Amino acid sequence: MGTCASKQPPKPNPYAPRDAPEYSEPPNTTPNPTTPRRRPFPPPSPAKHLKAVILRRYGGVKPSGGAAIREEEEEEGLDKSFGLAKKFDSSFEVGEEVGRGHFGYTCSAVAKKGELKGRKVAVKIIPKSKMTTAVAVEDVRREIKILHALTGHPNLVQFYDAFEDADNVYIAMELCEGGELLDRILARGGKFSEDHAKDVIVQILNVVAFCHLQGVVHRDIKPENFLFTSKDENSELKAIDFGLSDYIKPDQKLNEIVGSAYYVAPEVLHRSYSTEADIWSIGVITYILLCGSRPFWARTESGIFQAVLKTSPNFDENPWPSLSPESKDFVSHLLQKDPNQRLTAAQALCHRWVRNHNKVKLQLDALVFRLMKAYMRSSSLRKAALRALSKTLTPDELFYLKEQFALFCPDESGGITLHNMRMALLKNVTDAMKESRVFRFLDPLSALQYRRMYFEEFCAAALSVHQMEVLDSWEERTRCAYEMFEEDGNKVIVIEEVASELGLSASVPVHTVLQEWIKHSDGKLTCLGFVKLLLNQSFARTL
């Protein structure tokens, strides 16, 4: 649900075929090609799960075009008190309705007193009668907590206060009067210039990188959930509607299928996902902005899901041949099927297509902490392999690592310790970061209490082998890295050491599995063994 000041009548979407549904219809609406989906959609395996999700979240509703689902009685003993201020009516004068979603509606309002006195705001009103399940109540409670914790970022709608009475919850927010990003896409005929697309995408990446560092995944990134502050061509873009957002702890995966069909990531459909799902959605938006069509399309929702899972975006048709190679490279890296091979928001901001834009705000990347944890737990053999591979990094790839290293504020010697990392997180701490336990990233790095890590080692520790694996130059790089490894790090292999590195159990015929890894002449790693060692996690999954 938006907080924009005025809602224009639905417009035909130029980047959708006329006979294709623009979005899947939310419950209780007449099918309409321009009706945006605001709440969770069903997985490819259909009706039974859809009914369960709808009933669990909202109580009884009618799916569009179908028979009524039996209304579920409100859960017994449901606590709908939020501990919020009770004096909404004395604080705001409510004006006209400016937006409506399944779970509530948004009105303009004017503050009657306090610091906001006389200022126009947006008020999201959520009837408690809609909250018939504990999950629905928790969704509202979490949305308020997340908005309160994250407010202040320039690309996130400003949260002012929240209230409640016997009937409703009220969330007072900044009023954005420039309309939705979707409206501007439609007004421009469905396509932006590269410069205008960069301006939009950089602002989206800025706020998403911030959310991800805080351990918050939005889960509904789409053009309708970004508003411009004014009608001015250069006005700021703001993320809104955190109703589906959730906290995500280090190494945690979410499994609930939520979001909007055209923007859903493959791993969401597989029910095991993290912050990378938001990046996929940004990739879809970027594709649309640049070429005016969607990367994944079908006439039905299940068809869309199959396209997301099995097809690749088309970069051969117009206007892609006339666009910069950097723009195509950028989008393709955001739309990698494997989330481990997808760029993070912080990495995307360092991509050569956008990194010189004046609105780029670089953030610490949680991926760095995860990769460093894996590095610190690796054997000396794998660390040597990673050091060799890091020497093949290009200036573009080193740019991101230099920026991340600088955010840890190295000491006079040029090194960083656990203290530097803790202080870097503390500079960005919010209540959301505490809720998502982001500081747990530091636990496996305790060895850095007693020594420094310099940039050369940091490059080995923080490079993503999975992301490098999809590069056209992967084979050439691994050959070069292996040659350096032969000179500096290769040694006679102890089979048990490599087996331990891979987490192979005693039941696995280790010698048979690893025999092609080792040269019979001197007992050292072969080039194949070197590559498999770098990719040890994916290799272990294939055994």
C-alpha positions, 0 to 999 in steps of 0.5 A: 500500500502506497503513501503517495498523495494522489492515485491516478486511474489505472493505465495500460502498461506498455511493457506488458502484452495486452492479453497478459495480466499485469499482476496477479489479482489480490483476493476479493478483487475483480480480475484487472490487468493493472491491479497490483498484488500487495500480498503473498502469492501462491507457489507453482503447486497451487490451491491447497497451499494458497488457501492455507497461506491466505487463511493463516495470514488474513482469515477468510477471503475470496480468491479472485474468480473462485469460490469463497474460502470458508471464513475462519473464526478469529483465533482464541485469546488473540492479543491485538494490543500493541502498546502504542500511544492512544491519542491519534485523533488528538494528534492528526486530522485525517484527510482523503484516502490516497491508497488502499491495499488488502490489509488496510488503507492510507490517508493524507493527514495534518499534524495538530501538535508537536514537532510536526504541527501543520505538516502533511503526513501519510497515515497507514490505517490497519483495522484490527478486525483484519487481524484474525491470526497471530501471524497477521498481528505479528506482521503489523508488529514487525512492520512498525519495529522495522520502520522505527529502527530503519527510519532516517535513511534518505531513501526510506520513507520517514517514520514519525509515530504509531498509534492504536485504538480499539479499532485500528493501528495507525502508522504516521509516515512521510507523505511522498507526493511524487507518485510511484516509480511504476507511474513514471515507468508508464509515463515514459512509455515503459523505458528509461535512458541509461542515465535515468535508470542508473539514478533510480537503481542506485537509490534502490540499491542504497536503501537495500544495502542498508537494510541488508546490513541491518539484517532486514530483507524487504521481500517485496521489491517492485516499482509500486513500493518506491515513491518519489518525494515530489513531482520534480524530475530529480526528486528522491526515491523512497522505499515503502511498505515493509509489511512483508519484511522480516529479520534474517539472522546470520546463516538463516534461511526464510521459507515463506513464499511472499512477494509479487510474481514478476519479481520473485527470485528462484530460491523463493519458489524453492522455499530457501532464501535470504537477502539475495532474493531482493537483489533478483527483484532489483535485477528485474526492475533494472531490466524493465527500466532499460528495455521496457519489457519483463525478463520473465513472462507468461500468461499464467502465474504458474507459467511465470514461475516456470520462466523464472526457474528455467529461462534466461533473460533475453539480451539479444532483442532491441534495444539491448544491442544499442545499450552499453555492455556494462548495463547488460553485464550489470543486469546479468549479474543481478539475475543469476539463478544461483543466489551465491553467484548473484551480486550483493547490493554493496557489490552492485554499487561498485559495479562499473556501470553505476559506481561513479554516480553521485548518489552512490552510498557504499555500505559494509557488506554482510557477505564479507563477514560470511566469506571471512568466516569460511576463510578462517575455518579453512585449512592452510591448503585452501587458504593458499589456493584462495591467495593464489586466486586473489592474484587474478582479480581485475582492477574492477573486482579489486575496487569493491574489495578496496572500498570494503577494506577502507570501511573497516578503517585500517590502522597506521600499519594498514591492517585490521583486527577484530576491533576494527570490524566491531567498530565498523558495525557499531557505526551502523548499528540500529535496533534492527541490527540487534534484532537480527543478531548481525554481531554474530558474524564476528564470532568466528573471527575471534582469531583476529583479536590477536593479529592483523589482517592486511589487504592482500590476505583480505582479498583472499578471505573476502573474494567469492569463488562462486561469483568468479565461477560464472565469469567467462575468464574462470578457466583461464584464471584458475590455470593462472592461479594454479601456476602461482599455487604450484610455486608458492602453496602446493605441497604433498597432500595428506588425503585425510586433510583434504577429506576433512576440508570437504567434510567427507565422512568415513563412509565415503570412499575417500581415496577413490573420490580424490584420486584424480585430485592428486598427481601420481608423480609427486603426490601434490594437487592437480589443477582439477584438484586445485579447482575442486578445493576452491569450490569445496562446498559445491563439490561436497554437495555432489558426493 
